[in-house]
Amino acid sequence: MALRQLWYYPVYYGTLLLFGAGGFGLCVLSLLAGGLPPTDRTQRFFQRLIHRHLVFFHWWCDRAGLVHVRYDGFGTWPAGGRVLAANHVSLIDVTCLLARLPAALCIFKPAIRRNPVLGAAARRAGYLGNDGGHDLVRLAADKVAAGQTLVIFPEGTRAPPDGPPLPCKAGAVLIARRARVPLQLVRITTDSDLLTKGRAWWRLPRFPARVTITAGPLVPLDAPASTARLTAGIEAWFRTATPAPEFSPRP
C-alpha cells in the first residue's frame, strides 16, 4: 500500500498541473479571440473546446488510475434543449458531465470569472454566473429554448461528503418551465473524498476514485405540480432515488 501511495503523490499533483495548463491555454486562446462577437456559434465552439479538454483530462485520469467514471443510462437523448440537474458531491462533478456532453452550458460561481485557469474560457463559452437573479433565469431559459443543454446543481454548492444532499433551490425548475423543455435528473455518487466539501485540494485523497453518474427520471414540462412541489420532489429523489409521482420514467 505504501508503494502505491508513493505512485499517487507525483501523479496526482502532476495531473492538477496538467489540468491547470490546459485550462490556462484555453483562457489564452479565449483572450486572443476577444474580437469575435459573442454569438451562439462562437459560444458553442468554445464549449466544444472545453469538452475536448475534459475528455482528454478524464482519459488521462482513467489511464493513470486516479478517477474511473461510469455513466449509466446516458443514451442518445432527443434533439433539442434540456436542463440537466445533478446533485453536487465534488468539484469533479462538472468535469465529468461536460466531458460527456459535447456542447453544454453550466452555471458557475462569480469568482470563476477571475480565475486564470477557467475564467476567460468560461465567459467565451457563454457559461452563466449564479449572481444574476431573475436575469439569470431569463437568460438561461432563452439559451435552453434555443436548443442548448444547461447543466445545473440545484443544491447550489457541494454537500458534505458524510451527510445528506442539501436543500434544492427552484432555479432548475423555473428555467425548464420558462424554456418549455424537460428537466433531466442525474445522480452522482463517489467512493472517494477527492475535491469534496471541506477537504483541501492539495491533500492526497483516496485513490482510485470511482464516480458513477446515473441518468434518473425525466421531469416533464407539463407536470401539473407547482414549482415548489417539483423542487421538493427533486430534492426527495436526490435523497432516496425514489421518483415522485409526477415524474415520468427516464427516456
C-alpha positions as CSV (number, residue, x, y, z in Angstrom):
1,M,0.0,0.0,0.0
2,A,2.9,2.4,0.8
3,L,4.4,1.9,-2.6
4,R,1.0,2.5,-4.2
5,Q,0.7,5.8,-2.3
6,L,4.1,6.9,-3.5
7,W,2.8,6.5,-7.1
8,Y,-0.2,8.6,-6.4
9,Y,1.7,11.6,-5.0
10,P,3.5,12.6,-8.2
11,V,0.7,11.5,-10.5
12,Y,-2.0,13.5,-8.6
13,Y,-0.1,16.7,-8.4
14,G,1.1,16.3,-11.9
15,T,-2.5,15.8,-13.1
16,L,-3.5,19.0,-11.3
17,L,-0.7,20.9,-13.2
18,L,-1.9,19.2,-16.4
19,F,-5.5,20.4,-15.9
20,G,-4.3,23.9,-15.0
21,A,-2.1,24.1,-18.0
22,G,-4.8,23.0,-20.4
23,G,-7.3,25.4,-18.8
24,F,-4.8,28.3,-19.0
25,G,-4.2,27.5,-22.6
26,L,-7.9,27.7,-23.3
27,C,-8.1,31.1,-21.5
28,V,-5.2,32.4,-23.6
29,L,-7.0,31.3,-26.7
30,S,-10.2,32.9,-25.5
31,L,-8.4,36.2,-24.9
32,L,-6.8,36.1,-28.3
33,A,-10.2,35.6,-29.8
34,G,-11.6,38.6,-27.9
35,G,-12.5,40.3,-31.1
36,L,-15.0,37.7,-32.1
37,P,-18.7,38.6,-31.4
38,P,-20.3,36.6,-28.6
39,T,-22.6,34.7,-30.9
40,D,-24.2,31.3,-30.4
41,R,-21.8,29.8,-32.9
42,T,-18.7,31.2,-31.0
43,Q,-20.0,30.0,-27.7
44,R,-20.6,26.5,-29.0
45,F,-17.1,26.5,-30.5
46,F,-15.6,27.2,-27.1
47,Q,-18.0,24.7,-25.4
48,R,-16.6,22.0,-27.6
49,L,-13.0,23.1,-26.9
50,I,-13.7,22.8,-23.2
51,H,-15.4,19.4,-23.8
52,R,-12.4,18.1,-25.7
53,H,-10.0,19.3,-22.9
54,L,-12.1,17.5,-20.3
55,V,-12.4,14.3,-22.4
56,F,-8.5,14.2,-22.5
57,F,-8.3,15.0,-18.8
58,H,-10.6,12.1,-17.8
59,W,-8.9,9.8,-20.3
60,W,-5.6,10.6,-18.5
61,C,-7.2,10.2,-15.1
62,D,-8.5,6.8,-16.0
63,R,-5.2,5.6,-17.5
64,A,-3.3,6.9,-14.5
65,G,-5.6,5.0,-12.1
66,L,-6.8,8.2,-10.4
67,V,-10.5,8.5,-11.4
68,H,-12.7,6.0,-13.1
69,V,-16.1,7.3,-14.3
70,R,-19.1,5.2,-15.2
71,Y,-22.1,6.6,-17.0
72,D,-25.4,4.7,-16.6
73,G,-28.4,5.5,-18.7
74,F,-26.7,8.2,-20.8
75,G,-28.0,7.1,-24.2
76,T,-28.9,9.2,-27.2
77,W,-31.3,11.8,-25.9
78,P,-33.8,13.5,-28.2
79,A,-32.6,16.6,-30.0
80,G,-33.4,20.0,-28.5
81,G,-32.7,21.9,-25.4
82,R,-32.9,20.5,-21.9
83,V,-32.0,21.2,-18.3
84,L,-29.8,18.6,-16.7
85,A,-30.0,18.8,-12.9
86,A,-27.5,16.9,-10.8
87,N,-26.6,16.6,-7.1
88,H,-23.2,18.0,-6.2
89,V,-20.7,15.9,-4.3
90,S,-17.3,17.0,-5.6
91,L,-15.6,19.7,-7.7
92,I,-15.0,17.0,-10.3
93,D,-18.8,16.6,-10.9
94,V,-19.0,19.3,-13.6
95,T,-15.9,18.0,-15.4
96,C,-17.5,14.5,-15.6
97,L,-20.7,15.9,-17.1
98,L,-19.1,18.3,-19.5
99,A,-16.7,15.6,-20.7
100,R,-19.8,13.6,-21.6
101,L,-21.8,16.4,-23.3
102,P,-20.1,17.8,-26.5
103,A,-21.7,21.2,-26.1
104,A,-23.3,22.4,-22.9
105,L,-23.7,25.4,-20.7
106,C,-23.2,25.5,-17.0
107,I,-23.8,28.0,-14.1
108,F,-20.7,28.9,-12.1
109,K,-19.8,31.0,-9.1
110,P,-18.9,34.6,-9.8
111,A,-15.3,34.1,-8.5
112,I,-14.7,31.8,-11.6
113,R,-14.7,34.9,-13.8
114,R,-11.4,36.0,-12.2
115,N,-9.8,32.5,-12.2
116,P,-6.8,32.5,-14.6
117,V,-7.3,28.8,-15.3
118,L,-11.1,28.9,-16.0
119,G,-12.4,32.4,-16.2
120,A,-11.8,33.6,-19.8
121,A,-12.8,30.3,-21.4
122,A,-15.9,30.0,-19.3
123,R,-17.0,33.5,-20.4
124,R,-16.3,32.7,-24.0
125,A,-18.3,29.5,-23.8
126,G,-21.3,31.5,-22.6
127,Y,-21.4,30.0,-19.1
128,L,-23.6,31.9,-16.7
129,G,-22.7,33.4,-13.2
130,N,-25.1,32.4,-10.5
131,D,-25.4,36.0,-9.2
132,G,-27.8,37.0,-12.0
133,G,-31.1,36.6,-10.1
134,H,-34.1,36.9,-12.3
135,D,-32.0,37.9,-15.3
136,L,-30.1,34.6,-14.9
137,V,-33.3,32.6,-15.1
138,R,-34.4,34.6,-18.2
139,L,-31.0,34.4,-20.0
140,A,-30.6,30.7,-19.2
141,A,-34.1,29.9,-20.4
142,D,-33.6,31.7,-23.6
143,K,-30.4,29.7,-24.3
144,V,-32.1,26.4,-23.5
145,A,-35.1,27.3,-25.6
146,A,-32.7,27.8,-28.5
147,G,-31.6,24.2,-28.2
148,Q,-28.7,24.2,-25.7
149,T,-28.2,21.9,-22.8
150,L,-27.8,23.5,-19.4
151,V,-26.0,21.7,-16.5
152,I,-27.1,23.0,-13.1
153,F,-26.7,21.9,-9.5
154,P,-29.9,22.7,-7.7
155,E,-28.2,22.4,-4.3
156,G,-26.0,25.4,-5.2
157,T,-22.9,24.1,-3.6
158,R,-21.3,20.8,-2.7
159,A,-23.0,18.7,0.0
160,P,-20.9,17.5,2.9
161,P,-19.4,14.1,2.0
162,D,-20.8,12.3,5.1
163,G,-24.2,14.0,5.0
164,P,-27.4,14.0,3.0
165,P,-27.9,16.3,-0.1
166,L,-28.6,19.9,0.6
167,P,-32.0,21.6,0.1
168,C,-32.6,22.3,-3.6
169,K,-33.3,25.7,-5.0
170,A,-36.1,26.3,-7.5
171,G,-33.9,27.7,-10.3
172,A,-33.7,24.5,-12.4
173,V,-37.5,24.1,-12.4
174,L,-38.0,27.8,-13.2
175,I,-35.6,27.7,-16.1
176,A,-37.0,24.5,-17.6
177,R,-40.6,25.8,-17.3
178,R,-39.7,29.1,-18.9
179,A,-37.9,27.4,-21.7
180,R,-40.6,24.8,-22.1
181,V,-38.1,21.9,-22.1
182,P,-37.9,18.8,-19.9
183,L,-35.7,18.6,-16.9
184,Q,-33.4,15.5,-16.7
185,L,-32.3,14.4,-13.2
186,V,-28.8,13.0,-12.7
187,R,-27.4,11.2,-9.6
188,I,-23.7,11.4,-8.9
189,T,-22.0,9.1,-6.4
190,T,-18.4,8.5,-5.5
191,D,-16.4,6.4,-3.1
192,S,-13.6,8.9,-2.6
193,D,-13.0,12.2,-0.8
194,L,-11.5,13.7,-4.0
195,L,-12.2,17.5,-4.0
196,T,-15.2,17.1,-1.7
197,K,-16.5,19.8,0.6
198,G,-14.2,20.8,3.4
199,R,-11.1,18.9,2.1
200,A,-8.2,20.9,0.9
201,W,-7.3,20.2,-2.8
202,W,-3.6,19.8,-2.0
203,R,-4.2,16.9,0.4
204,L,-3.9,13.5,-1.2
205,P,-7.4,11.9,-1.4
206,R,-8.3,8.2,-1.5
207,F,-7.4,6.7,-4.9
208,P,-8.6,5.3,-7.1
209,A,-11.8,7.4,-7.1
210,R,-14.8,5.7,-8.6
211,V,-17.5,8.0,-9.8
212,T,-20.9,6.8,-11.0
213,I,-23.2,9.1,-13.0
214,T,-26.7,7.8,-13.4
215,A,-29.5,9.3,-15.6
216,G,-32.7,9.4,-13.5
217,P,-36.3,10.3,-14.2
218,L,-37.4,13.0,-16.6
219,V,-39.5,15.8,-15.2
220,P,-41.9,16.7,-18.0
221,L,-42.8,20.3,-18.7
222,D,-46.5,19.7,-18.4
223,A,-46.3,18.3,-14.9
224,P,-49.3,19.7,-13.0
225,A,-47.4,20.2,-9.8
226,S,-46.3,23.6,-8.6
227,T,-42.7,24.8,-8.9
228,A,-42.3,24.3,-5.1
229,R,-43.6,20.8,-5.2
230,L,-41.4,19.8,-8.2
231,T,-38.4,21.2,-6.4
232,A,-39.3,19.3,-3.3
233,G,-39.7,16.1,-5.5
234,I,-36.2,16.7,-7.0
235,E,-34.7,17.0,-3.5
236,A,-36.5,13.9,-2.3
237,W,-35.2,11.9,-5.3
238,F,-31.6,13.0,-4.6
239,R,-32.1,11.8,-1.0
240,T,-33.8,8.5,-1.8
241,A,-33.6,7.8,-5.5
242,T,-37.4,7.3,-5.5
243,P,-39.2,9.2,-8.3
244,A,-42.1,11.5,-7.2
245,P,-45.5,10.5,-8.7
246,E,-45.4,13.4,-11.1
247,F,-42.1,12.3,-12.7
248,S,-42.1,10.2,-15.8
249,P,-39.7,7.3,-16.4
250,R,-36.3,8.1,-17.9
251,P,-36.5,8.5,-21.8
